[in-house]
Amino acid sequence: MRKLYWSILIAGTLAAGSQADGNVTVLGERLFKEYCWGCHHQTAEAFGPSFKNIANKRNKGEIVAQIIDPANTSGRLGYKRSSMPAFDDLNATEVDLLADFILSFKDKR
């Protein structure tokens, strides 16, 4: 009986985690379509670098900084100029979700 209890508990926890990850991805993708799609693509270069390219070069802190204050971070990240606007209307949770969505395109090693 005890093994059954632990099996159910573990399965429930894993299922909840998977659903939470799925919700994060859905919300991140929604933000991507609303704010980023005009200049970025998930895997192909567009006006701006692809999310795959960004995810493979940057850590989460760098991505968040570039979203919040591109004018001050673009030079430190190696860009000659910044044409990316600052997204002042995104709250901290939305920026975090967007950064996680971008990082989901990182190559699996």
Secondary structure, DSSP 8 states (H G I E B T S, - for coil): -HHHHHHHHHHHHHHHHHHHHHHHHHHHHHHIIIIITTT--SSS--SS--HHHHHHH--HHHHHHHHH-HHHHTTTTT-S-------TT--HHHHHHHHHHHHTTS---
